[in-house]
Amino acid sequence: MASMTDHASTVRGLTGVYHADGGIRGELAYVAGKLLGRVHCGLCDVTHGPLYRKRQWDSFVAGLGVSFHLVHLNERDPAISDVSQGVTPCVIAHTDTGPILVLDAQQVDAANGDVETFADLLRDALTRHALSLPTGHDK
């Protein structure tokens, strides 16, 4: 009997798109907006604490077996922009057939800033989309 991963497309990389612009101006605008309660980025909450990137995030990414790039709205290439338009923050899987949106803003927000919960949500999403991480890294 064939397993689901026999028919799954392999993920070659992942991109997370923040719901904020990058650069000093963009970062300052996000911080000010967050402090005033006007902006929110669930992916920022997963990857960063109050001042620095979370060690737990770095450990999670190191164990994936594929690269996980993080980009801001103003740093997206055209292919990522097309897939992520209107759904940021989000996560996109890169496959041999092209980029696939696997987590939208609502799904990223469901992690409530917790890396472990985010990891579970991502694994579930990959399974739903019949996508697998390279052998040995999809458990």
Biotite code that builds the C-alpha atoms (Angstrom):
import biotite.structure as struc

atoms = struc.array([
    struc.Atom([0.000, 0.000, 0.000], chain_id="A", res_id=1, res_name="MET", atom_name="CA", element="C"),
    struc.Atom([1.400, 3.406, -0.976], chain_id="A", res_id=2, res_name="ALA", atom_name="CA", element="C"),
    struc.Atom([1.812, 6.033, 1.695], chain_id="A", res_id=3, res_name="SER", atom_name="CA", element="C"),
    struc.Atom([0.549, 9.585, 1.289], chain_id="A", res_id=4, res_name="MET", atom_name="CA", element="C"),
    struc.Atom([4.094, 10.869, 0.886], chain_id="A", res_id=5, res_name="THR", atom_name="CA", element="C"),
    struc.Atom([4.607, 8.586, -2.131], chain_id="A", res_id=6, res_name="ASP", atom_name="CA", element="C"),
    struc.Atom([2.230, 10.888, -4.005], chain_id="A", res_id=7, res_name="HIS", atom_name="CA", element="C"),
    struc.Atom([3.106, 14.091, -2.225], chain_id="A", res_id=8, res_name="ALA", atom_name="CA", element="C"),
    struc.Atom([5.125, 16.863, -3.719], chain_id="A", res_id=9, res_name="SER", atom_name="CA", element="C"),
    struc.Atom([8.330, 17.573, -1.834], chain_id="A", res_id=10, res_name="THR", atom_name="CA", element="C"),
    struc.Atom([8.801, 20.995, -0.307], chain_id="A", res_id=11, res_name="VAL", atom_name="CA", element="C"),
    struc.Atom([12.037, 22.552, -1.565], chain_id="A", res_id=12, res_name="ARG", atom_name="CA", element="C"),
    struc.Atom([11.856, 25.597, 0.716], chain_id="A", res_id=13, res_name="GLY", atom_name="CA", element="C"),
    struc.Atom([9.468, 27.795, 2.673], chain_id="A", res_id=14, res_name="LEU", atom_name="CA", element="C"),
    struc.Atom([8.883, 31.531, 2.761], chain_id="A", res_id=15, res_name="THR", atom_name="CA", element="C"),
    struc.Atom([7.140, 33.357, 5.545], chain_id="A", res_id=16, res_name="GLY", atom_name="CA", element="C"),
    struc.Atom([5.795, 36.789, 4.657], chain_id="A", res_id=17, res_name="VAL", atom_name="CA", element="C"),
    struc.Atom([5.445, 39.269, 7.487], chain_id="A", res_id=18, res_name="TYR", atom_name="CA", element="C"),
    struc.Atom([2.551, 41.744, 7.497], chain_id="A", res_id=19, res_name="HIS", atom_name="CA", element="C"),
    struc.Atom([4.957, 44.675, 7.689], chain_id="A", res_id=20, res_name="ALA", atom_name="CA", element="C"),
    struc.Atom([7.489, 46.489, 5.558], chain_id="A", res_id=21, res_name="ASP", atom_name="CA", element="C"),
    struc.Atom([11.190, 45.942, 6.160], chain_id="A", res_id=22, res_name="GLY", atom_name="CA", element="C"),
    struc.Atom([13.941, 48.466, 6.601], chain_id="A", res_id=23, res_name="GLY", atom_name="CA", element="C"),
    struc.Atom([14.381, 50.953, 9.392], chain_id="A", res_id=24, res_name="ILE", atom_name="CA", element="C"),
    struc.Atom([11.322, 53.001, 8.431], chain_id="A", res_id=25, res_name="ARG", atom_name="CA", element="C"),
    struc.Atom([9.111, 49.941, 8.091], chain_id="A", res_id=26, res_name="GLY", atom_name="CA", element="C"),
    struc.Atom([10.328, 48.420, 11.351], chain_id="A", res_id=27, res_name="GLU", atom_name="CA", element="C"),
    struc.Atom([9.772, 51.658, 13.253], chain_id="A", res_id=28, res_name="LEU", atom_name="CA", element="C"),
    struc.Atom([6.285, 52.045, 11.762], chain_id="A", res_id=29, res_name="ALA", atom_name="CA", element="C"),
    struc.Atom([5.442, 48.478, 12.789], chain_id="A", res_id=30, res_name="TYR", atom_name="CA", element="C"),
    struc.Atom([6.726, 48.909, 16.349], chain_id="A", res_id=31, res_name="VAL", atom_name="CA", element="C"),
    struc.Atom([4.826, 52.179, 16.758], chain_id="A", res_id=32, res_name="ALA", atom_name="CA", element="C"),
    struc.Atom([1.671, 50.660, 15.302], chain_id="A", res_id=33, res_name="GLY", atom_name="CA", element="C"),
    struc.Atom([1.954, 47.607, 17.519], chain_id="A", res_id=34, res_name="LYS", atom_name="CA", element="C"),
    struc.Atom([2.421, 49.728, 20.640], chain_id="A", res_id=35, res_name="LEU", atom_name="CA", element="C"),
    struc.Atom([-0.657, 51.744, 19.689], chain_id="A", res_id=36, res_name="LEU", atom_name="CA", element="C"),
    struc.Atom([-2.648, 48.586, 18.914], chain_id="A", res_id=37, res_name="GLY", atom_name="CA", element="C"),
    struc.Atom([-3.102, 49.531, 15.255], chain_id="A", res_id=38, res_name="ARG", atom_name="CA", element="C"),
    struc.Atom([-1.087, 46.773, 13.576], chain_id="A", res_id=39, res_name="VAL", atom_name="CA", element="C"),
    struc.Atom([-0.507, 43.110, 14.213], chain_id="A", res_id=40, res_name="HIS", atom_name="CA", element="C"),
    struc.Atom([1.585, 40.402, 12.559], chain_id="A", res_id=41, res_name="CYS", atom_name="CA", element="C"),
    struc.Atom([1.093, 36.875, 13.852], chain_id="A", res_id=42, res_name="GLY", atom_name="CA", element="C"),
    struc.Atom([4.277, 35.716, 12.135], chain_id="A", res_id=43, res_name="LEU", atom_name="CA", element="C"),
    struc.Atom([6.280, 38.420, 13.914], chain_id="A", res_id=44, res_name="CYS", atom_name="CA", element="C"),
    struc.Atom([4.861, 37.098, 17.178], chain_id="A", res_id=45, res_name="ASP", atom_name="CA", element="C"),
    struc.Atom([5.987, 33.558, 16.305], chain_id="A", res_id=46, res_name="VAL", atom_name="CA", element="C"),
    struc.Atom([9.512, 34.453, 15.207], chain_id="A", res_id=47, res_name="THR", atom_name="CA", element="C"),
    struc.Atom([10.391, 37.291, 17.578], chain_id="A", res_id=48, res_name="HIS", atom_name="CA", element="C"),
    struc.Atom([10.144, 38.170, 21.232], chain_id="A", res_id=49, res_name="GLY", atom_name="CA", element="C"),
    struc.Atom([10.052, 41.766, 22.455], chain_id="A", res_id=50, res_name="PRO", atom_name="CA", element="C"),
    struc.Atom([13.553, 42.546, 21.164], chain_id="A", res_id=51, res_name="LEU", atom_name="CA", element="C"),
    struc.Atom([15.154, 39.592, 19.394], chain_id="A", res_id=52, res_name="TYR", atom_name="CA", element="C"),
    struc.Atom([14.394, 36.547, 17.283], chain_id="A", res_id=53, res_name="ARG", atom_name="CA", element="C"),
    struc.Atom([13.335, 33.579, 19.390], chain_id="A", res_id=54, res_name="LYS", atom_name="CA", element="C"),
    struc.Atom([15.908, 30.807, 19.926], chain_id="A", res_id=55, res_name="ARG", atom_name="CA", element="C"),
    struc.Atom([13.067, 28.308, 19.710], chain_id="A", res_id=56, res_name="GLN", atom_name="CA", element="C"),
    struc.Atom([12.312, 29.620, 16.202], chain_id="A", res_id=57, res_name="TRP", atom_name="CA", element="C"),
    struc.Atom([15.932, 29.156, 15.136], chain_id="A", res_id=58, res_name="ASP", atom_name="CA", element="C"),
    struc.Atom([15.908, 25.581, 16.491], chain_id="A", res_id=59, res_name="SER", atom_name="CA", element="C"),
    struc.Atom([12.664, 24.793, 14.685], chain_id="A", res_id=60, res_name="PHE", atom_name="CA", element="C"),
    struc.Atom([13.970, 26.102, 11.363], chain_id="A", res_id=61, res_name="VAL", atom_name="CA", element="C"),
    struc.Atom([17.298, 24.273, 11.779], chain_id="A", res_id=62, res_name="ALA", atom_name="CA", element="C"),
    struc.Atom([15.432, 20.967, 12.048], chain_id="A", res_id=63, res_name="GLY", atom_name="CA", element="C"),
    struc.Atom([13.204, 21.397, 9.000], chain_id="A", res_id=64, res_name="LEU", atom_name="CA", element="C"),
    struc.Atom([15.620, 20.112, 6.381], chain_id="A", res_id=65, res_name="GLY", atom_name="CA", element="C"),
    struc.Atom([14.722, 22.993, 4.028], chain_id="A", res_id=66, res_name="VAL", atom_name="CA", element="C"),
    struc.Atom([15.365, 26.715, 4.087], chain_id="A", res_id=67, res_name="SER", atom_name="CA", element="C"),
    struc.Atom([12.747, 28.963, 5.650], chain_id="A", res_id=68, res_name="PHE", atom_name="CA", element="C"),
    struc.Atom([13.151, 32.523, 4.399], chain_id="A", res_id=69, res_name="HIS", atom_name="CA", element="C"),
    struc.Atom([11.373, 35.387, 6.108], chain_id="A", res_id=70, res_name="LEU", atom_name="CA", element="C"),
    struc.Atom([10.522, 38.458, 4.033], chain_id="A", res_id=71, res_name="VAL", atom_name="CA", element="C"),
    struc.Atom([8.651, 41.694, 4.577], chain_id="A", res_id=72, res_name="HIS", atom_name="CA", element="C"),
    struc.Atom([5.941, 43.034, 2.277], chain_id="A", res_id=73, res_name="LEU", atom_name="CA", element="C"),
    struc.Atom([8.355, 45.317, 0.435], chain_id="A", res_id=74, res_name="ASN", atom_name="CA", element="C"),
    struc.Atom([10.905, 42.502, -0.012], chain_id="A", res_id=75, res_name="GLU", atom_name="CA", element="C"),
    struc.Atom([8.715, 39.991, -1.880], chain_id="A", res_id=76, res_name="ARG", atom_name="CA", element="C"),
    struc.Atom([9.687, 38.845, -5.341], chain_id="A", res_id=77, res_name="ASP", atom_name="CA", element="C"),
    struc.Atom([6.887, 38.809, -7.955], chain_id="A", res_id=78, res_name="PRO", atom_name="CA", element="C"),
    struc.Atom([6.037, 35.102, -7.518], chain_id="A", res_id=79, res_name="ALA", atom_name="CA", element="C"),
    struc.Atom([5.740, 35.435, -3.721], chain_id="A", res_id=80, res_name="ILE", atom_name="CA", element="C"),
    struc.Atom([3.812, 38.682, -4.089], chain_id="A", res_id=81, res_name="SER", atom_name="CA", element="C"),
    struc.Atom([1.288, 37.001, -6.405], chain_id="A", res_id=82, res_name="ASP", atom_name="CA", element="C"),
    struc.Atom([0.644, 34.163, -3.951], chain_id="A", res_id=83, res_name="VAL", atom_name="CA", element="C"),
    struc.Atom([0.677, 36.270, -0.772], chain_id="A", res_id=84, res_name="SER", atom_name="CA", element="C"),
    struc.Atom([-1.331, 39.280, -1.971], chain_id="A", res_id=85, res_name="GLN", atom_name="CA", element="C"),
    struc.Atom([-3.978, 40.080, 0.616], chain_id="A", res_id=86, res_name="GLY", atom_name="CA", element="C"),
    struc.Atom([-3.249, 37.133, 2.948], chain_id="A", res_id=87, res_name="VAL", atom_name="CA", element="C"),
    struc.Atom([-0.276, 38.273, 5.005], chain_id="A", res_id=88, res_name="THR", atom_name="CA", element="C"),
    struc.Atom([1.188, 37.152, 7.234], chain_id="A", res_id=89, res_name="PRO", atom_name="CA", element="C"),
    struc.Atom([1.421, 33.800, 5.513], chain_id="A", res_id=90, res_name="CYS", atom_name="CA", element="C"),
    struc.Atom([3.655, 30.854, 4.707], chain_id="A", res_id=91, res_name="VAL", atom_name="CA", element="C"),
    struc.Atom([4.371, 29.658, 1.192], chain_id="A", res_id=92, res_name="ILE", atom_name="CA", element="C"),
    struc.Atom([5.851, 26.291, 0.260], chain_id="A", res_id=93, res_name="ALA", atom_name="CA", element="C"),
    struc.Atom([8.146, 26.118, -2.758], chain_id="A", res_id=94, res_name="HIS", atom_name="CA", element="C"),
    struc.Atom([7.649, 22.963, -4.801], chain_id="A", res_id=95, res_name="THR", atom_name="CA", element="C"),
    struc.Atom([8.728, 21.727, -8.210], chain_id="A", res_id=96, res_name="ASP", atom_name="CA", element="C"),
    struc.Atom([5.360, 22.884, -9.549], chain_id="A", res_id=97, res_name="THR", atom_name="CA", element="C"),
    struc.Atom([5.602, 26.370, -8.044], chain_id="A", res_id=98, res_name="GLY", atom_name="CA", element="C"),
    struc.Atom([4.760, 28.255, -4.845], chain_id="A", res_id=99, res_name="PRO", atom_name="CA", element="C"),
    struc.Atom([1.746, 27.140, -2.800], chain_id="A", res_id=100, res_name="ILE", atom_name="CA", element="C"),
    struc.Atom([0.094, 29.094, 0.006], chain_id="A", res_id=101, res_name="LEU", atom_name="CA", element="C"),
    struc.Atom([-0.004, 26.700, 2.974], chain_id="A", res_id=102, res_name="VAL", atom_name="CA", element="C"),
    struc.Atom([-0.824, 29.013, 5.907], chain_id="A", res_id=103, res_name="LEU", atom_name="CA", element="C"),
    struc.Atom([-2.854, 32.197, 5.591], chain_id="A", res_id=104, res_name="ASP", atom_name="CA", element="C"),
    struc.Atom([-3.102, 35.031, 8.125], chain_id="A", res_id=105, res_name="ALA", atom_name="CA", element="C"),
    struc.Atom([-5.856, 33.403, 10.175], chain_id="A", res_id=106, res_name="GLN", atom_name="CA", element="C"),
    struc.Atom([-3.918, 30.139, 10.399], chain_id="A", res_id=107, res_name="GLN", atom_name="CA", element="C"),
    struc.Atom([-0.678, 31.911, 11.381], chain_id="A", res_id=108, res_name="VAL", atom_name="CA", element="C"),
    struc.Atom([-2.564, 33.902, 14.016], chain_id="A", res_id=109, res_name="ASP", atom_name="CA", element="C"),
    struc.Atom([-3.907, 30.630, 15.461], chain_id="A", res_id=110, res_name="ALA", atom_name="CA", element="C"),
    struc.Atom([-0.383, 29.897, 16.744], chain_id="A", res_id=111, res_name="ALA", atom_name="CA", element="C"),
    struc.Atom([-0.748, 32.807, 19.196], chain_id="A", res_id=112, res_name="ASN", atom_name="CA", element="C"),
    struc.Atom([2.973, 33.504, 18.938], chain_id="A", res_id=113, res_name="GLY", atom_name="CA", element="C"),
    struc.Atom([3.966, 29.992, 20.042], chain_id="A", res_id=114, res_name="ASP", atom_name="CA", element="C"),
    struc.Atom([6.652, 28.317, 17.917], chain_id="A", res_id=115, res_name="VAL", atom_name="CA", element="C"),
    struc.Atom([5.600, 24.769, 18.811], chain_id="A", res_id=116, res_name="GLU", atom_name="CA", element="C"),
    struc.Atom([1.963, 25.448, 17.933], chain_id="A", res_id=117, res_name="THR", atom_name="CA", element="C"),
    struc.Atom([3.084, 27.089, 14.687], chain_id="A", res_id=118, res_name="PHE", atom_name="CA", element="C"),
    struc.Atom([5.185, 24.014, 13.864], chain_id="A", res_id=119, res_name="ALA", atom_name="CA", element="C"),
    struc.Atom([2.152, 21.753, 14.402], chain_id="A", res_id=120, res_name="ASP", atom_name="CA", element="C"),
    struc.Atom([-0.037, 24.011, 12.263], chain_id="A", res_id=121, res_name="LEU", atom_name="CA", element="C"),
    struc.Atom([2.566, 24.010, 9.494], chain_id="A", res_id=122, res_name="LEU", atom_name="CA", element="C"),
    struc.Atom([2.930, 20.207, 9.524], chain_id="A", res_id=123, res_name="ARG", atom_name="CA", element="C"),
    struc.Atom([-0.861, 19.811, 9.399], chain_id="A", res_id=124, res_name="ASP", atom_name="CA", element="C"),
    struc.Atom([-1.082, 22.287, 6.509], chain_id="A", res_id=125, res_name="ALA", atom_name="CA", element="C"),
    struc.Atom([1.619, 20.500, 4.542], chain_id="A", res_id=126, res_name="LEU", atom_name="CA", element="C"),
    struc.Atom([-0.245, 17.217, 4.992], chain_id="A", res_id=127, res_name="THR", atom_name="CA", element="C"),
    struc.Atom([-3.545, 18.799, 3.849], chain_id="A", res_id=128, res_name="ARG", atom_name="CA", element="C"),
    struc.Atom([-1.811, 20.059, 0.715], chain_id="A", res_id=129, res_name="HIS", atom_name="CA", element="C"),
    struc.Atom([-0.193, 16.656, 0.071], chain_id="A", res_id=130, res_name="ALA", atom_name="CA", element="C"),
    struc.Atom([3.238, 18.195, 0.575], chain_id="A", res_id=131, res_name="LEU", atom_name="CA", element="C"),
    struc.Atom([6.131, 16.626, 2.420], chain_id="A", res_id=132, res_name="SER", atom_name="CA", element="C"),
    struc.Atom([9.436, 17.830, 3.753], chain_id="A", res_id=133, res_name="LEU", atom_name="CA", element="C"),
    struc.Atom([12.535, 15.990, 2.521], chain_id="A", res_id=134, res_name="PRO", atom_name="CA", element="C"),
    struc.Atom([12.765, 12.427, 3.862], chain_id="A", res_id=135, res_name="THR", atom_name="CA", element="C"),
    struc.Atom([13.622, 12.259, 7.519], chain_id="A", res_id=136, res_name="GLY", atom_name="CA", element="C"),
    struc.Atom([12.334, 15.747, 8.352], chain_id="A", res_id=137, res_name="HIS", atom_name="CA", element="C"),
    struc.Atom([8.565, 15.382, 8.077], chain_id="A", res_id=138, res_name="ASP", atom_name="CA", element="C"),
    struc.Atom([7.831, 13.919, 11.501], chain_id="A", res_id=139, res_name="LYS", atom_name="CA", element="C"),
])
